[in-house]
């Protein structure tokens, strides 16, 4: 069948042609895409409960399964419920560095985000811009490859492997893994023994099917999308961590907002904890809810062959898994993306532990990196 007669092939060829231009554009601006969803449906429908100390709280998160807590919490109105008359507004981002920029620019107050951008934001502001106030999720990251080109971990050398954005959590994890293999890659350009191609998650599947990429170290649901397109999971990142647990998503807050509106932050954290409990108690309903949220944000839902494996590889958690954050910061140093950081005080788990106590749950620990 000719390329002209096959729509999927035409799309793949178009993606291959556009990829170099897109990569250049992303590298030049250093930002991921973002979408302002404005007022949430829950906010529009709220019944006018007691307003807290702020009229509005602006949250940020990604349209990824690894951000299941805010996806479900917003979709089901569980976050808005705890805020009463205070309006919840949401903005979505492609990757962490752009969300940190939004936090620093006072465009959002609270964000669900990966560890590496949070560490970078904290260090660059000398500990003044943000605090980590809760955990959210563990797992959900895989190295998926084209089985025709790569059949073993050693075969990754010399190949083109995508990550979502320079300096984001998956980028750091992949660069650290490369370093542990004894291979060399320039962390800024991504060139070396492996070509690290920083590419928007939304573009990676078409680039993969076109042959422009040999694989990708990516979060869910992108990883499972690649598998559905013929890719093979070569490595699940959870296997590299003790007890297969590592922080993939946690909750940060602007220090300014935390100081001015601790009651609002506490309400959001109570909503987060109760959302995680609802997800654990209603896994099938929660999976469907997350998919409905993704459809609302992207225009289409995930098919079962993508959604099911993506959802099963993720665990929601209130625990920020602080010891793994310290390790991931060390990985960024090893990769050459960060000087040895002082993370003292990066956590403030006071409000989270207050909420957990009220919910009859055990307190969580900051691994000696808590606010004194």
PyMOL commands that set and color helices and strands:
alter all, ss='L'
color gray80, all
select helices_A, chain A and resi 3-5+7-29+41-45+65-75+78-83+96-104+115-124+153-156+169-180+201-210+222-228+237-240+242-244+255-260+262-281+283-298+304-312+322-335+350-358
alter helices_A, ss='H'
color red, helices_A
select strands_A, chain A and resi 34-39+56-62+87-93+110-113+130-139+141-146+160-163+195-198+215-219+231-236+247-254+314-316
alter strands_A, ss='S'
color yellow, strands_A
deselect
rebuild
show_as cartoon
